[in-house]
Amino acid sequence: MTTAREYNFDGLVGPSHNYAGLSFGNVASARNFKSVSNPKQAALQGLAKMRALAARGFAQAVLPPQSRPNFGLLRDIGFTGSDAAVIARAASKAPMILACAYSAAPMWTANAATVSPSPDTADGRTHFTVANLNNKMHRSFEHVETERALRAIFADERHFVVHGALPPTPAFGDEGAANHTRLCATYGSPGVEMFVYGRVEFEPDAPAPKHFPARQTLEASQAVARLHGVSGSRTLFIQQNPETIDQGVFHNDVIAVGNGNVLFYHQQAFADEAGTLAKLREAMGAVNAELRTIRVDATEVPVADAVSSYLFNSQLLSKPDGGMLLVVPQECRENPAVATFLDRLVTSGGPIGELLSFDLRQSMRNGGGPACLRLRVVLNEAEAAAMHPGVIMTEHLYSRLVAWVEKHYRDRIAPDDLADPQLAAEIRAALDELTGILQLPGLYDFQR
């Protein structure tokens, strides 16, 4: 067995963070449509979480924001001229498309890719498949820069394989790690990979939500598993409860989270709860691990409360002493049903013995909690040494990034501000400087 650690790669909130309500099916995003955002506060809130977890000894890293606006998108659909002219014409004729081009959604790196660590894969390397996110226009172009960033950070092909996004068709709708859970005895031992999907493209009679879209398909999950070379006996494909999707649970990580041998989930998370648990226990037995479950009953925490508080969109982390820490958004403490449940949870004698809450309101108002903000990557010592070190969160990097945010970010963006060409110029200047801080030259392509 190889010693390994789980690294959390948090997305650094980009300077174009705004509330455009682009994500149908995401209740918080729709609720805050056209509100005034505070990009500076959003970035500082995320950095504070990263710093606090790194200070407690957790392996923490950062993924950079993407260049915005996406001038390539705007020019591809007919807006011409200088950058300023393109922005002005898009603002006049297609303001929602301009908002898509400015989207800061890459901050939610749980959607960046699906990751299978080396103990699970046929070739013994860590595999990444970049998510195509083709269900939403404002996210459908993220994969280009996501792949570039992952290839720069995980460039050593002796240890890492970065696969491009699946074909951009509805049959292969892929939302990344937000619908993927790895369970194991230890991080360095073989694990069980659970892929959760919302619909089946080629079975029209299969259960599916009626109101909100199911963003992950079975076909996409199966394709990712094949690309990664993960074992069939330790790979499960589980359907999300379609009725729960219709209540605003647009990704599985809004209703369930796993870590180690623990699955923390809501009663209404899966289409077949009993069948899911039976399959997980059998698969976990094959890797010499005993599944431990923490089930939240709907009478304790209704789905609506789980969605509004993002109870399950939390980070479940293994502490050095063997216990687990649950990182929750502050909203969990402000919801009476959730707060009561959490107080009971940490005193129950179960695996979760500590809570840590953070103010992430800027992200939460757009529909992303602690789990949305991070991509989990299990690495052994050799793999950790082989990745790009400039993105590892240290006190020095934290200080440099805070100063960078304070220098470049606005403290408010209203919907009409996206028409200001100066905003685009400010973002470019900020990202030019960021490549030096993270030691990632050539990360951005501003040509289009």
Secondary structure, 3 states (H helix, E strand, C coil): CCCEEEEEEEECCCCCCCCCCCCCCCHHHHHCCCCCECHHHHHHHHHHHHHHHHHCCCEEEEECCCCCCCHHHHHHCCCCCCHHHHHHHHHHHCHHHHHHHCCCHHHCHHHCEEEECHHHECCCCEEEEECCCCCCHHHCCHHHHHHHHHHHHCCCCCCEEEECCCCCCHHHCCCHHHHEEEEECCCCCCEEEEEEECECCCCCCCCCCCCCCCCCEHHHHHHHHHHHCECHHHEEEEEECHHHHCCCCCCHHHCEEEECCEEEEECCCECCHHHHHHHHHHHHHHCCCCCEEEEECCCCCCHHHHHHHCCCCCEEEECCCCCEEEEEECHHHHCHHHHHHHHHHHCCCCCEEEEEEECCHHHHCCCCCCCCCEEEEEEEHHHHHHCCHHHECCHHHHHHHHHHHHHHCCCCECHHHHHCHHHHHHHHHHHHHHHHHCCCCCCCCCCC
